[in-house]
Amino acid sequence: MADLMDTMNEAIDHYEKPQHSKSPLPPHSPPTQAPPSPNSPRPNPNGCACCQQDFRRHEEPIMFQRRLYHERCFTCTTCNIPLDIRRANEHNDHLYCPRDFASIKKSIRCAHCHDEIEDHVPVVKALGNYYHPGHINCYECHTPLDDRTSFREHQGRVYCKRDYRKMTLPKCRGCGKTVEKEAVSSKELKGKWHVSCFGCQTCHASFPDSTFYIYDSAPYCRRHYHQLNNSLCRSCDDPLW
């Protein structure tokens, strides 16, 4: 016999910074990038993505594109101006302001159709490539993705938010559907259950007193547990204990 646990909510949901040439680049020419130095520091997963140095104890790093930066390092690779996180752009692990990124985009081609992506077209970045909006689809449902679509990458494939949740979230042992919010679990039970699905696996009755019996890692009411355990009285058909 085990006590029903409280329901719980399931929450979904290096490079070395290139040195710039002393002479300024033309405003519309694509900026050049310095080749990596053989003495470049190794990537630091807990440090700044630009300088690879650790953050000080009370320093608040800037999170951008799932990477962390020092405030002093969050600057445009070309012109070195400080970047606004709302208007910053990233290309090949380099940061750019909107003006310099517009120059970079002139050399960006869609990985699907191989045509250039024009300046006014929003870029969809996935799997290390760039795409026109709608030129990359969810692997599961084939819905076209654009810059306004929430999607996730997983094992070299792209999924829309709905299919990613379906694939990664636990499944209810009662109905087999995805458990997104409230779930019931117990140390003795294997897996999770929707609150509405959690009941005796024979008669489907709920457990109003928060007490249930476990047989083969599944919940049962008192009577059907004893029935499975061959512990019903042969005379009165009631449980022996």
Buried (B, 14 or more C-beta within 10 A) or exposed (E): EBEBBEBEEBEEEBBBBBEBEEEEBEEEEBBEBEEEEEEEEEEBEEBBBBBBEEBEEEEEBBEBEEBBBBEEBBBBBBBEEEBEEEEBBBBEBBBBBEEBBBBBBEEBBBBBEEEBBEEEBEBBBBEEEBBBBEBBBBBBEEBBBBEEBEBBEEEEBBBBBBBBBBBEBBBBBBEEEBBBEBBBBBEBBEBBBBBEBBBBBBEEEBBEEEEBBBBEEBBBBBBBBBBBEEEBEEEEEEBEE
